[in-house]
């Protein structure tokens, strides 16, 4: 198989994974995070507190910004 096909398949899977995270981030922080908060190590808890106000729109913007360098790197490989 051609390496470019692998890169394309990886990119599609990566995009689907990010879409799943965008759709579930708010629900996870509202439902699951409070339940498991006490079991999380302190240093991770401090970092996660920064994201408590994260909503789907803000998260999708961050994912978009991180996708730009990935797209550039993929394009440079061709």
C-alpha positions in Angstrom: 0.0 0.0 0.0 1.1 3.5 -0.7 2.2 5.7 2.3 -0.1 8.5 1.1 -3.1 6.2 1.5 -2.0 5.4 5.1 -1.7 9.1 5.8 -5.2 9.8 4.4 -6.7 6.9 6.4 -5.0 8.1 9.6 -6.3 11.7 9.0 -9.8 10.5 8.5 -9.7 8.4 11.7 -8.1 11.3 13.6 -10.9 13.6 12.4 -13.6 11.2 13.5 -12.0 10.8 16.9 -11.9 14.6 17.3 -15.5 14.9 16.3 -16.5 12.3 19.0 -14.6 14.3 21.6 -16.2 17.6 20.5 -19.6 16.0 20.8 -19.0 14.5 24.3 -16.8 17.0 26.1 -19.5 19.0 27.9 -21.5 15.9 28.9 -18.3 14.2 30.3 -17.4 17.2 32.4 -20.9 17.6 33.8 -21.6 14.0 34.5 -18.4 11.9 34.8 -15.8 14.3 36.0 -17.5 15.2 39.3 -17.9 11.5 40.1 -14.2 10.6 39.5 -12.7 13.9 40.8 -11.6 12.5 44.1 -9.7 9.6 42.5 -7.6 11.8 40.2 -4.0 12.7 41.3 -3.6 16.3 42.5 -1.3 17.4 39.6 -3.8 16.2 37.0 -6.7 17.7 39.0 -5.1 21.1 38.8 -4.9 20.9 35.0 -8.4 19.6 34.6 -9.8 22.4 36.7 -8.7 24.8 33.9 -11.1 23.0 31.5 -14.2 23.0 33.7 -15.7 25.9 31.7 -14.8 24.3 28.4 -17.8 24.0 26.1 -18.1 22.3 22.7 -17.5 25.5 20.7 -14.3 26.4 22.6 -13.0 22.8 22.3 -13.8 22.6 18.6 -11.8 25.8 18.0 -8.8 24.4 19.8 -9.1 21.2 17.7 -9.3 23.3 14.6 -6.2 25.2 15.5 -4.3 22.0 16.2 -5.5 20.6 12.9 -3.8 23.3 10.9 -0.2 22.2 11.6 -1.2 18.6 11.0 -2.7 19.5 7.6 0.4 21.4 6.7 2.7 18.6 7.7 0.6 16.1 5.7 0.7 18.4 2.6 4.5 18.8 2.9 4.9 15.0 2.8 3.3 14.8 -0.6 
